[in-house]
């Protein structure tokens, strides 16, 4: 009982240390993002569809709110590898040595996929969403007065989910590398996965067929890529599992030999 309580306390202490590291890096990233936020805000205001609309401040605090949101957004992207590494460090003691080395290599890919999802969302999806909304307003004879705070909030609500969704190949590869999933299971649940991805696409796109297709097709492609990549991860898992079982059997055989030798010496 005492051993169990000590184990729980040790886990809590480990989580506290990991959170402290994340907080330190986040503060550093925020300080650095402070100098980058203004040029980024000006770029987002004058790029693409935003260049053709007037962005208004409806509240005295809107400028500072935008500044804070952009700084946090930049800092979150910058420290995302640190977040993934701290998560890996927390679960790595429960993995075998080969699994620890293999899964550690996935961390850089999570960062690039996260940035790739944001870039795809901004340059491919956002223009169609904005055009659809503006055309709909024109057809309904509605004069849109867009608040800059609301625009940036909408922008981040569109970009961040795509950055997360683009992690799908790495997540499935990670799970297959640990033996939790296998390619056959992913193929078997394909239709259910497609339905979930279809619903996700419906939530983050306007209700027109073209915009929905621009989101749904890449998500389906990501799932198929994930199945393809997971085959390599599963093969490595089976190979590592065979090696582990061989080493355990060899160690057990050596232990039995050592016991026999000790008995003979006695």
N, C-alpha and C positions, 0 to 999 in steps of 0.2 A: 504493500500500500504506500509506504513511504517512498519506495523507488519510483512508483508511478507518479506521485505528486512531484518528486524532483524532476522527472522527465517532462511533465507539463510545465513546470516553472522554467526549465531550460529552454523549452520551445518558445515560451512567451518572451524570455530574454533574447533569444535569437531573433525573433520577429522585431523586437524593439531596436536591436542593433541595425537590422536591415532598414527599418524605417528611418532611423537617424541618418544613415548613409544617403538614402534617397532625399531626405529633407536638405542635407548639406549641398548635394549636387543641384537640387532644385533652386536653392537660393542663389548659388553661383550662376546657374543658367538664367535666372530672372535678371540678375545684374547685367549679364551680357546681352540679354534680349532687350533691355531698356534702350540700348543704343541702336538696335536694329528695327525696333517697332515702328518708329516714325516713317522711315523710307518704305517699309512694307505696307503701312496704312495708306500712304500716298499712292503706291503702286496699285493696290486693290481698289482704290477709289477711281483711278483713271484708266483701268485696264478693262478690256472686253465690254460687256453690256453695261457695267457700272459707269463707264465713261459717258453714256448717252442718257443717264437719268440724274436728277438732282437729289442728292442725299441731304436730308435735313436733320437738325438736332432739335428734338422736342423737349429736351430737359437740359438744365444747366450742367448737370453732371455727365451728360452723354459723351463729351470728348474724353474725359478721364476714364469712363467706363470702357470705352473702346480701347484706349491705351492699355488698360489692365488686361482685357480679354486677349488682345494680340500678344502681349508679353507672356501671359500664361500659356497661350497656344504655342508660341515659339519654344518656351522652356520645356513644355511637355514633349515636343518632338525631339529636342536636343537630348533630354535625359531618358528617352524611351529605351535605348540600349542598356542604360544603368538599371532601369526597372526590370528589364528582362534578365539581366545578369543576377540581380538580387533574388529574383524569383527562382532562377536556376540554382543559385547557391543554397537556397533554403531547402529545395527538394533533392539536391544532388547527393547528400549523405545516404539517401535510400536507394541510390542507383549503383550498379556495378561500374567498375573503372572504365570499361569500354563504352558503356552507356553515357557516363559523365563526359568523356571526351567527345563522343559523337554529338550529343545534344548541345554542348557548349558551342560547337561550330554553327549552330542554327541562329545564334543571336544576331550576327551581322545581317543575315537575310531578313529577319523580322523588321529591322530598321528600314532596309531598302524597300521592302514590300509595303510598309506603312507609308513611307514617302511616296511610293508609286501609286498607292490608292488615293492619296490626297491630290497628286498631280492629275491623275485620271479624272477625278471628280471635278476638279477646277477647270481643266481645259476642254473636257469632253462633255460632261454632264451639265455643269452650271450654265453654259451658254444656251442650251436647249430649254432648260427650266426657266431661265429669265425671259427668253423669247416667248415661250408659251404663256407665262403670266402676263407679260405686257400686251401680247396680242389678245388675250382673253379680256383684259381690262378695256382695250379699245373696242372690242365687239360689244361689250356690255355698257359702253359709254361711261366708264368709270375713270375718274382722274386720280391716278395714284400719287399720293404724297408719301414718299418712302423715308422713314427715319433711318439715319445712319447706324444707330445702335441696333435697330431691328434688322437692318441689312447684314451687319457683321454677325449677329446672332444666328440668322438664317444660314449664312455662309459657313460658319463653324459647325452647325448642325448637319450640314451636307458633307463637309470634308472629313470630319473626324470618324463618322461611322464607316466611310469607305476605307479609310486607313486601317480600321480594325478588321473589316471584312476581308481585306486583302491578305490578312494573316492566315487565312484558311489553309493554304498548302503547307506552311510550316507547322501549324497546329496538328494537322492530320499526319504529317511525316513524323512529328514528335511522338504521337500516340502509337503509330505503327512501329516506330523504333523501340518503344518500350513494351510492345506486345499487347497493348490494350485494344488496338484495332488491327484489322488486316485488310488487304485489298478486296478479298471476296466479300467481306461485310460491307465495305463501302459501295461495291457494285450492287449488292443486294438491296441496300437502302437508298439507291440512287433516286428513285422516283419520289421518295419522301423528302430527301434532301433538296431536290429540285422544287418541290412545293414550298418548302421553308424559304428557300432563296427567292422564289417568285413572290412570296408574301413580303419579304424584306424589301425587295425592289419596289413593290407597290406602295410601301410606307414612305420611301424616301424619294419618290419621283411624282411629278404631276400626273393626273389621270389621262394621259394621251398615249397612244400606242407606240409612237416613235421614241419618246423619252423612256418609256418602260422597257422597250427593246434594247436601248443603249445601256441599260443597267443590267437587265436580266441575262443577256447573252454573255457579257464578261463574267458574271457570277457563275453561270453554268460552266463556262470555260475554265474558271478557277477550280471548280470541283473536279472536272475531268483531269486537269493538270495534277491536282492533288492525288487522284487515284493512281495516275501514272508514276508520280514520284514516290508514293507510298510503297510501291512494289519493290523499289530499291531498298527502302528503309526496312521493309519486312524481311527481305533476304538477309540483310545485315543482322537483324534481330535473331533470325533462326541460326545463323552462323555463330553469333556470339553466345547464344543459348547452348548450342552443341559444345562449344569450347568450354563454357562454364561447367557443364555437366561432366565433361571429360576431366577437367581439373579437379572437380570435387571427388569424382570416382578415384582418380589417381591419388589424391590426398588421403582418402579413406583407406585405400589399399596400403599406402605407406604407413598410416597410423597402425593398421593391423599388424604389419611386419615389425614395426617398432615394439608393439606390445609383446609379440612372440619372442623377439630378441631379449626384451627385458625379463620375461619369464624364464628363458633359458639361462640367462646370466645369474638369476637368483637360485 
